[in-house]
Structures are given as structure tokens and as C-alpha cells.
Amino acid sequence: MSVPTLTVVTVAATAAITIAIAIADFVPAQFVLANSAQVGVPRSWLVPLGAAKLAGGVGLLAGLAGFTAVGIAAAVGLVAFFVGAVVAHVRAGVFYNIGFPVVYLLASTASLVVLLA
């Protein structure tokens, strides 16, 4: 796979999963409500957190559309966001589903790396 193809696949996949989880925050999906309660995130934070994820996902797509600096900024923001999500899980001692924020963190980090390459 060439570098441009790897970049498009990585960034587009990260944008898709990030936008999907943002939509789950807006609904809010039952699993989002349960998870946020377990890690101590107030329900009132779901829409702002979803908006941050949505902005990150859209920013990644903007990066693919030629606005590289926007894509890089979005990836940096998503990395920071998902580091915070992992920390929230660790602080709350909720480990049974920590894999989800870890996957989002890894995807965001991979997107940052390929956008910087």
C-alpha cells in the first residue's frame, strides 16, 4: 500500500469511527449513558464531548481534502481527547471496556503520524 493510500485509509477510518461515536453521544445511546456514569462523566457533558469528537472527525476529513494543518490539528485534539478518556477509565477503575478508548486513541495517533509524514 502506498503512503497516500495508507494516509487516506487510516484517516478516513479514524474519521468514520470518531463521527460514529460522536453521534452515539448525541442520541445518547444506552451504552454511552452507562459508560459515562461508570467513569464519572456527567450526562450534561455528553453533547459537548460529542461535539468535540464530531469536530475532530470532520477536521480529519478536511485534512484529507487538502487542509493538512486542519487535519493535523484535529488529530492532535483527538489524541488529547482519547488520552483523557483512557485516564478517566483508569481513575474510575473501569477496565472491562477500556479497549474502546484505547482503540480510538491508537487510531487518532496513527492518523496524526500519517498526516505528519
C-alpha positions in Angstrom: 0.0 0.0 0.0 1.4 3.4 -1.0 1.8 6.2 1.5 -1.1 8.3 0.1 -3.4 5.2 0.2 -2.3 4.4 3.7 -3.0 8.0 4.7 -6.5 8.1 3.1 -7.4 4.7 4.6 -6.1 5.5 8.1 -7.5 9.0 8.3 -10.9 8.1 6.7 -11.4 5.1 9.0 -10.5 7.2 12.1 -12.9 10.0 11.0 -15.7 7.4 10.4 -15.4 5.7 13.8 -15.0 9.1 15.6 -18.0 10.6 13.9 -20.0 7.4 14.7 -19.2 7.6 18.4 -20.0 11.3 18.4 -23.5 10.5 17.0 -23.9 7.9 19.8 -23.1 10.7 22.3 -25.8 13.0 20.7 -28.5 10.3 20.8 -27.5 9.4 23.6 -27.1 5.7 23.2 -27.7 3.5 26.2 -24.1 2.2 26.3 -22.8 5.8 26.3 -25.0 6.7 29.3 -23.9 3.6 31.2 -20.2 4.1 30.4 -20.1 7.8 31.2 -21.9 7.1 34.5 -19.3 4.5 35.4 -16.3 6.7 34.7 -17.8 9.7 36.4 -18.7 11.9 33.3 -21.9 13.9 33.9 -24.7 13.4 31.4 -24.6 17.1 30.8 -21.1 16.7 29.3 -22.2 14.3 26.5 -23.2 16.8 23.9 -20.1 19.0 24.3 -17.9 15.9 24.3 -19.8 14.6 21.2 -19.3 17.9 19.6 -15.5 17.7 20.2 -15.4 14.3 18.7 -17.5 15.4 15.7 -15.3 18.4 15.1 -12.2 16.1 15.3 -13.7 13.7 12.8 -14.7 16.4 10.4 -11.3 18.0 10.8 -9.6 14.8 9.8 -11.7 14.8 6.6 -10.7 18.4 6.0 -7.1 17.2 6.3 -7.8 14.7 3.5 -9.4 17.4 1.4 -6.2 19.4 1.3 -6.4 21.4 4.5 -3.5 19.5 6.1 -3.0 21.8 9.0 -6.6 21.4 10.0 -6.3 17.6 9.8 -3.2 17.7 11.9 -4.8 19.9 14.5 -7.9 17.6 14.6 -5.6 14.6 15.1 -3.8 16.3 17.9 -7.1 17.2 19.5 -8.4 13.7 19.2 -5.2 12.2 20.7 -5.6 14.5 23.7 -9.3 13.7 23.9 -8.8 10.0 24.0 -5.8 10.2 26.4 -8.3 11.9 28.7 -10.8 9.1 28.1 -8.3 6.4 28.9 -7.3 8.4 32.0 -10.9 8.6 33.1 -11.3 4.9 32.8 -8.1 4.2 34.8 -9.1 6.7 37.5 -12.5 5.2 37.8 -11.1 1.6 37.8 -13.3 0.7 34.8 -11.2 -1.7 32.8 -13.6 -4.1 31.2 -14.2 -1.7 28.3 -11.1 0.4 28.3 -10.3 -1.2 24.9 -12.7 1.2 23.2 -11.0 4.4 24.1 -7.6 2.8 23.6 -8.6 1.8 20.0 -9.8 5.4 19.4 -6.5 6.7 20.8 -4.5 4.4 18.6 -6.5 5.3 15.5 -6.1 9.0 16.3 -2.4 8.6 16.9 -2.0 6.7 13.6 -3.8 9.4 11.8 -1.6 12.0 13.3 1.5 10.1 12.3 0.4 9.6 8.6 -0.7 13.2 8.3 2.7 14.4 9.6 4.6 12.0 7.2 
